Amino acid sequence: MHDGQASKRVLPVTNLREFFKDELHGALEKRQLAVEDQTEHYVVNLLTLFSRSEELYDATPEGTRLKPLVVMLSEALEARSADDRNRSLQRLGDVSLFIAGFFAPFSLVDPNLSLFLWQLMSVVALALSVTILSRVSRIKISELFFLSFLYGPVFLTLWAGQLGLGFGLLPLCIGYFLLLRQMPFAAGIVWSFLLLKPQYFFAPAFVALVNALTGRYRTLTGMSVGVVCLIVLTTAAFSTPLTVQWLLSHRVSDAYFFSGLQGIPSHLLTGLPANLLILFSVNERELVKLPLYAGAAAMWLFGFWFCSRFKKLQMAESAQISVTFVVGLVLSSLTLPHLLYYDLCILLPAGVLLLARDGPLPKQIGLQAIGVSGWIAVSGFLPLLLLFANQKLAPLLLELILLILFVWLLKQLNQFCKLTARA
């Protein structure tokens, strides 16, 4: 409303449609914007329609409520016909446009300034992560900070303003550091917050489960307590149905990636399941998805078996934790189905630990070559992925290189196991 006093009370109007039309004209003139007549009519009609609660809210088993946008997207993706899908997508767009109006004050902030501030926060998160890794690996902070900017996924994350550094890499490194400092419960609590960035959650969960298999339960206990508290707080703040939809949103992500209805950047897909799945037609993907996911699960089970063997060796606990951590990170990059290239920031701690000559990993087996090779392969593929954006085999080639490096890593670790067992 234009009048400050009028905005504090309800205004009676004779024609709601004309009221919204006048308000829209005033807003456009204030911002010196011009729109097509069709756009103006659409927005005015939408505001008039949603002034009636029964048009905006949906009847659900839990009562009348606004259905989460992610649920609307899921219904559109799973629609049985093109007409149903189009109606669901229009509903999603209309509600999104209406809700966006309540965030209009944010338009007063320059989006370039907002992006710059977020990028600055991400650089701070990267600097803190590098500081932690420097203390563990005994590599100079300045060298790690410089190398991290040469790592392709970090560069792309900063440039695009993604969440991976602040919500993924930093808590990942903090939890690892706490675990090495004999604070497993605190490490689990910190790692539980990675549920907000689930691409980073699986590697710490892998470490916690391997520790539990070898009789050390406090990390898993901490993660479990943290996850339960996070779910309880979310339920209290946003209701049980919305929390359930949040927890089940994986199926929406799965449909988004593989339904063929969206133009996802397939040249930036990483993870063997995704890169193999997109080689098939949309109709064939449902048939091959389960076997591919089962193969990914089998790789994790093999990882559990492989890492649990280190308890029998005369090996420092920090080395056991670090080996398990590195294996979990590499498995995440290979097996998780919804990763994009910038999510390979998850490999940064693994690369640092492999490169370190005085770090916690076993020094007798020379893992530096694996770290250097992986660092060069991942970073070197960024220009290739962008240059050959229409080639689906390019990201698959990167994953095959990572798989070869993973097998090389397991071979070196297995050789170390045999030498230690003989000794």
Protein Blocks (a to p, Z undefined) as FASTA:
>chain_A
ZZlklmmpccddfblklmmmmmmmmmmmmnopacdfklmmmmmmmmmmmmpmklmpccdf
kbpcdddfklmmmmmmmpcbfklmmmmmmmmmmmmmmmmmmmmmmmmpcfklmmmmmmmm
mmmmmmmmmmmmmmmnopafklmmmmmmmpmklmmmmmnopaklmmmmmmmmmmmmmmmn
opaklmmmmmmmmmmmmmlmmmmmmmmmmmmmnopaklmmmmmmmmmmmmmmmmmmnojk
lmmmmmmmmmmmmmmmmnopaccdfklggcjklmmmmmpcfklmmmmmmmmmmmmmmmmm
mmmmmmmmmmmpccdfklmmmmmmmmmmmmmmmmmmkbcfklmmmmmmmmmmmmpmkbmb
dfklopmlmmmmmmmmmmmmmmmmmmmmmlmklmmmmmmmmmmmmmmmmmmmmmmmmmmm
mZZ
